[in-house]
Amino acid sequence: MSLRLRLSIPAVFAVLVLGSGPIPAADYPARPIRFVLGFAPGGASDTMARTVATRLSEGLGQPVVVDNRAGAGGNIAAEIVARSAPDGYTMLLGNNGILAINVSLYPKIGFDPVKDFAPVVLIASQPNILVVNPSVTADSVKALIALAKSKPGQLNYASPGAGTTGHLAADLFKSMAGVNFVVVPFKGGGPAVLAVLSGECQFIFATALSVQPQIKAGKVRALAVTTARRSPSFPELPTVAEAGVPGFDAITWHGVVVPARTPQAVIARLNREFNKLLQTADMRERLMTLGSDIIGGEPKQLTDYMKVEIPRWAKVIRESGAKAE
């Protein structure tokens, strides 16, 4: 895409979305819908957004256009949506970072994840996978804990970045397992995984999508998934909780929200369409290839989940001293 075309996207929305005036909820949708994403094109979140947007467009009878607004851990995108008109024509694909973690990680963000948004649907969760370099002798979570305790401060952990689920999962693991290891920060999941592949670091909690090929190729060894229950996408792997750290749960999840005060009739229509597409065989297969476990359900499920996740991660951040880079 050329720079000129990329710069023209906001202008297109100004004409198609903002310039048409309010539309009654009964006639919704009557124009294109903007699906804002807080991450750059090409990543797992972007792939999910575009996959969902294509099918949602078919169900709603209007274009659903993905608008990438990367930066500040997704806070830029979230603030754009929080300040948009509450009419259902601007949605946010948020993850646990944007909707549950950033409020405690950053000294100041331009939105309140609970008050400034209305929930639409909890789309899916993605387990992180605890993987080790093949040179590491530990072949289970319990063995890794024993190894870390026998060599305190000698094992290196590759962090995808301060405040990411992968980083906070490591902090949670240290606390719950009572172990000590060195956290080596990297700018993104890609470089962090490469550090484990090279042997620079011994292990990582990585997104499923980022390590699936390496696991299959035998370049890393998978020990467990970070979900509370076994993942349908990786049924052969035990959870960290059942493998040695009871109660451990650290996943990446994605949910859709709209600005607060969006009409309930509009939210109900969006929720129905999302749930319909999430139940189709091809969509379920596509999301599972991304390492996602499909959720769906009523809007309230997303709100309830956020209200549990926000204080849980606030405690981890407070105890670990994690700060946004």
C-alpha positions as CSV (number, residue, x, y, z in Angstrom):
1,M,0.0,0.0,0.0
2,S,1.4,3.4,-0.9
3,L,2.0,6.1,1.6
4,R,-0.5,8.3,-0.2
5,L,-3.2,5.6,0.0
6,R,-2.4,4.9,3.7
7,L,-2.7,8.5,4.6
8,S,-6.0,8.7,2.8
9,I,-7.8,6.2,5.0
10,P,-8.8,8.7,7.7
11,A,-10.1,11.1,5.0
12,V,-12.2,8.3,3.5
13,F,-13.8,7.6,6.9
14,A,-14.5,11.3,7.4
15,V,-16.6,11.3,4.2
16,L,-18.2,7.9,4.5
17,V,-18.8,7.7,8.3
18,L,-18.7,11.1,9.9
19,G,-20.2,13.1,7.2
20,S,-23.4,11.1,6.8
21,G,-25.1,12.2,10.1
22,P,-26.8,10.0,12.7
23,I,-28.6,6.9,11.6
24,P,-31.5,5.4,13.6
25,A,-30.7,2.2,15.3
26,A,-33.5,0.4,13.5
27,D,-31.7,1.1,10.2
28,Y,-28.3,0.0,11.4
29,P,-26.0,-0.4,9.6
30,A,-26.5,2.0,6.8
31,R,-22.8,2.9,6.0
32,P,-19.3,1.4,6.4
33,I,-18.1,0.3,9.9
34,R,-14.6,1.2,11.1
35,F,-12.9,-1.7,13.0
36,V,-10.0,-0.1,14.8
37,L,-7.0,-2.2,15.8
38,G,-4.1,-1.2,18.1
39,F,-1.4,-3.1,16.3
40,A,0.5,-3.0,13.0
41,P,-0.5,-5.0,9.9
42,G,0.8,-8.5,9.6
43,G,0.6,-9.8,13.2
44,A,-1.7,-12.3,14.8
45,S,-4.2,-9.6,16.0
46,D,-4.3,-8.1,12.5
47,T,-4.9,-11.5,10.9
48,M,-7.7,-12.1,13.3
49,A,-9.3,-8.7,12.7
50,R,-9.2,-9.0,8.9
51,T,-10.5,-12.6,9.0
52,V,-13.4,-11.5,11.2
53,A,-14.1,-8.3,9.3
54,T,-14.6,-10.0,6.0
55,R,-17.3,-12.3,7.3
56,L,-18.9,-9.6,9.4
57,S,-19.2,-7.5,6.3
58,E,-21.3,-10.3,4.7
59,G,-23.6,-10.6,7.7
60,L,-24.2,-6.9,8.1
61,G,-24.4,-6.0,4.5
62,Q,-21.9,-3.1,4.9
63,P,-18.1,-2.9,4.5
64,V,-16.2,-3.5,7.8
65,V,-12.8,-1.8,7.3
66,V,-9.8,-2.6,9.5
67,D,-8.0,0.6,10.6
68,N,-4.6,-0.1,12.1
69,R,-3.6,2.5,14.7
70,A,-0.5,1.0,16.4
71,G,1.4,2.6,19.3
72,A,1.5,2.8,23.1
73,G,0.5,-0.8,23.6
74,G,-2.8,-0.2,21.9
75,N,-3.7,2.9,23.9
76,I,-3.8,5.1,20.8
77,A,-6.5,2.9,19.1
78,A,-8.5,2.6,22.3
79,E,-8.6,6.3,22.9
80,I,-9.8,6.9,19.3
81,V,-12.7,4.5,19.8
82,A,-13.5,5.9,23.3
83,R,-13.9,9.4,21.8
84,S,-15.9,8.3,18.8
85,A,-19.6,8.8,18.3
86,P,-21.6,6.1,20.2
87,D,-23.5,4.9,17.1
88,G,-22.0,1.5,16.3
89,Y,-19.9,2.7,13.3
90,T,-16.6,2.5,15.2
91,M,-15.5,-0.7,17.0
92,L,-12.3,-1.7,18.7
93,L,-10.7,-5.1,18.6
94,G,-9.1,-5.0,22.1
95,N,-7.0,-7.6,23.8
96,N,-6.2,-8.2,27.5
97,G,-3.4,-5.6,27.3
98,I,-5.7,-2.8,26.1
99,L,-8.8,-3.8,28.1
100,A,-7.2,-5.1,31.4
101,I,-3.5,-4.5,31.8
102,N,-2.6,-1.1,30.5
103,V,-4.7,0.7,33.1
104,S,-2.2,-0.5,35.7
105,L,0.9,-0.6,33.6
106,Y,0.9,3.0,32.2
107,P,1.0,6.0,34.5
108,K,-1.8,7.6,32.4
109,I,-4.0,6.5,29.6
110,G,-6.7,8.5,27.8
111,F,-9.6,6.1,28.5
112,D,-11.2,4.0,31.2
113,P,-11.5,0.4,29.9
114,V,-14.7,-0.2,31.9
115,K,-16.5,3.2,31.8
116,D,-15.6,4.4,28.3
117,F,-16.6,1.2,26.4
118,A,-19.7,-0.9,26.0
119,P,-19.0,-4.7,25.5
120,V,-20.0,-6.5,22.3
121,V,-18.4,-9.9,22.5
122,L,-15.5,-11.9,23.8
123,I,-14.2,-13.5,20.6
124,A,-11.4,-15.9,21.5
125,S,-8.5,-16.6,23.8
126,Q,-5.0,-17.7,22.8
127,P,-2.9,-19.7,25.2
128,N,0.7,-18.8,25.7
129,I,3.0,-21.8,25.5
130,L,5.9,-22.4,27.9
131,V,8.7,-23.6,25.6
132,V,12.4,-24.2,26.3
133,N,15.5,-24.5,24.1
134,P,16.2,-28.2,23.4
135,S,19.5,-27.9,25.4
136,V,17.6,-27.4,28.6
137,T,17.4,-30.7,30.5
138,A,13.9,-30.0,31.9
139,D,11.2,-32.0,30.1
140,S,8.3,-30.8,32.3
141,V,7.2,-27.8,34.3
142,K,8.1,-29.5,37.6
143,A,11.6,-30.3,36.2
144,L,12.0,-26.7,35.0
145,I,11.1,-25.4,38.5
146,A,13.6,-27.8,40.1
147,L,16.3,-26.7,37.6
148,A,15.6,-23.0,38.4
149,K,15.8,-23.6,42.1
150,S,19.0,-25.5,41.7
151,K,20.5,-22.6,39.7
152,P,18.9,-19.4,41.1
153,G,19.5,-16.4,38.8
154,Q,21.3,-18.5,36.2
155,L,18.4,-19.2,33.7
156,N,17.5,-16.5,31.2
157,Y,13.9,-15.8,30.2
158,A,13.1,-14.0,27.0
159,S,10.5,-11.3,27.5
160,P,8.5,-10.1,24.5
161,G,8.3,-6.6,26.1
162,A,7.4,-4.9,29.4
163,G,3.7,-5.4,30.1
164,T,3.0,-8.0,27.5
165,T,1.2,-11.1,28.6
166,G,4.4,-13.1,28.0
167,H,6.3,-10.8,30.4
168,L,3.6,-10.8,33.0
169,A,3.2,-14.5,32.7
170,A,6.9,-14.9,33.7
171,D,6.4,-12.6,36.7
172,L,3.4,-14.6,37.8
173,F,5.3,-17.9,37.3
174,K,8.3,-16.6,39.4
175,S,5.9,-15.6,42.2
176,M,3.7,-18.7,42.2
177,A,6.5,-21.2,41.7
178,G,9.0,-19.5,44.0
179,V,11.8,-19.4,41.5
180,N,14.3,-16.8,40.4
181,F,15.6,-16.3,36.9
182,V,16.9,-13.4,34.8
183,V,14.3,-11.6,32.5
184,V,16.0,-10.5,29.3
185,P,13.8,-7.9,27.6
186,F,13.2,-7.8,23.8
187,K,11.2,-5.5,21.6
188,G,8.6,-7.9,20.4
189,G,7.7,-11.6,20.4
190,G,9.7,-12.3,17.2
191,P,13.1,-11.3,18.6
192,A,12.3,-13.0,22.0
193,V,11.5,-16.3,20.3
194,L,14.7,-16.0,18.2
195,A,16.7,-15.6,21.5
196,V,15.3,-19.0,22.7
197,L,16.0,-20.6,19.4
198,S,19.6,-19.5,19.4
199,G,20.1,-20.6,23.1
200,E,20.7,-17.0,24.2
201,C,17.7,-17.5,26.6
202,Q,16.5,-20.8,27.9
203,F,12.8,-20.4,27.9
204,I,9.8,-18.2,27.1
205,F,6.0,-17.9,27.5
206,A,5.2,-17.3,23.8
207,T,2.0,-16.8,21.9
208,A,0.9,-20.0,20.2
209,L,1.1,-18.6,16.7
210,S,4.7,-17.5,17.2
211,V,6.0,-20.9,18.2
212,Q,3.8,-23.5,16.5
213,P,6.2,-24.0,13.5
214,Q,9.3,-24.2,15.8
215,I,7.5,-26.8,18.0
216,K,6.7,-29.0,15.0
217,A,10.2,-28.6,13.7
218,G,11.7,-29.7,17.0
219,K,13.5,-26.4,17.4
220,V,11.9,-25.8,20.8
221,R,10.3,-28.1,23.3
222,A,6.8,-27.3,24.5
223,L,6.1,-28.0,28.2
224,A,2.7,-26.6,28.9
225,V,0.0,-24.1,28.0
226,T,-0.9,-21.2,30.2
227,T,-4.7,-21.6,30.1
228,A,-6.7,-22.7,33.2
229,R,-8.0,-25.7,31.2
230,R,-6.3,-27.6,28.4
231,S,-6.5,-25.9,25.1
232,P,-8.6,-27.5,22.3
233,S,-5.9,-26.2,19.9
234,F,-3.1,-28.1,21.9
235,P,-4.9,-30.9,23.7
236,E,-1.7,-32.9,24.1
237,L,-0.1,-30.3,26.3
238,P,-0.9,-30.1,30.0
239,T,-1.6,-26.7,31.6
240,V,1.0,-25.0,33.8
241,A,-1.5,-25.4,36.6
242,E,-1.9,-29.2,36.4
243,A,1.8,-29.6,35.6
244,G,3.1,-28.0,38.8
245,V,1.8,-24.5,39.6
246,P,-1.9,-24.9,40.8
247,G,-4.1,-21.9,39.9
248,F,-1.8,-20.5,37.2
249,D,-3.7,-18.8,34.3
250,A,-2.2,-16.3,31.9
251,I,-3.7,-16.1,28.5
252,T,-4.1,-13.6,25.6
253,W,-7.7,-12.8,24.8
254,H,-9.5,-10.6,22.3
255,G,-12.8,-8.8,22.7
256,V,-14.8,-6.3,20.7
257,V,-16.1,-3.1,22.3
258,V,-17.8,0.1,21.1
259,P,-18.0,3.6,22.7
260,A,-20.1,3.8,25.9
261,R,-23.7,4.8,25.3
262,T,-24.0,3.0,22.0
263,P,-27.7,2.0,21.6
264,Q,-28.4,-1.5,23.0
265,A,-30.2,-2.4,19.8
266,V,-27.0,-1.8,17.8
267,I,-24.9,-3.8,20.3
268,A,-27.4,-6.6,20.2
269,R,-27.2,-6.7,16.3
270,L,-23.4,-6.8,16.4
271,N,-23.4,-9.5,19.1
272,R,-25.7,-11.7,17.0
273,E,-23.6,-11.3,13.9
274,F,-20.3,-12.0,15.7
275,N,-21.8,-15.1,17.4
276,K,-23.2,-16.4,14.1
277,L,-19.8,-16.1,12.3
278,L,-17.9,-17.6,15.2
279,Q,-20.1,-20.7,14.9
280,T,-19.4,-21.4,11.2
281,A,-17.1,-24.3,10.5
282,D,-14.7,-22.3,8.3
283,M,-14.3,-19.5,10.8
284,R,-13.7,-21.9,13.7
285,E,-11.1,-23.7,11.6
286,R,-9.4,-20.4,10.6
287,L,-9.2,-19.1,14.1
288,M,-7.9,-22.4,15.4
289,T,-5.1,-22.3,12.9
290,L,-4.1,-19.0,14.7
291,G,-4.0,-20.9,18.0
292,S,-7.2,-19.4,19.2
293,D,-9.9,-21.0,21.3
294,I,-13.3,-19.5,20.3
295,I,-15.5,-18.1,23.1
296,G,-18.5,-15.9,21.9
297,G,-21.5,-15.4,24.1
298,E,-23.4,-12.4,25.5
299,P,-21.8,-8.9,25.9
300,K,-22.0,-9.1,29.7
301,Q,-19.5,-12.0,29.6
302,L,-16.8,-9.6,28.3
303,T,-17.5,-7.0,31.0
304,D,-17.5,-9.7,33.8
305,Y,-14.2,-11.0,32.4
306,M,-12.6,-7.6,32.3
307,K,-13.6,-6.9,35.9
308,V,-11.8,-10.1,37.0
309,E,-8.8,-9.5,34.8
310,I,-8.1,-5.9,35.7
311,P,-7.4,-6.4,39.5
312,R,-5.7,-9.7,38.9
313,W,-3.1,-8.1,36.6
314,A,-2.9,-5.0,38.7
315,K,-1.6,-7.2,41.6
316,V,1.0,-8.9,39.3
317,I,2.2,-5.5,38.0
318,R,2.3,-4.0,41.5
319,E,4.3,-6.9,43.0
320,S,6.7,-7.2,40.0
321,G,7.3,-3.5,39.5
322,A,6.7,-3.8,35.8
323,K,6.5,-0.5,33.9
324,A,5.6,0.4,30.3
325,E,8.7,1.0,28.1
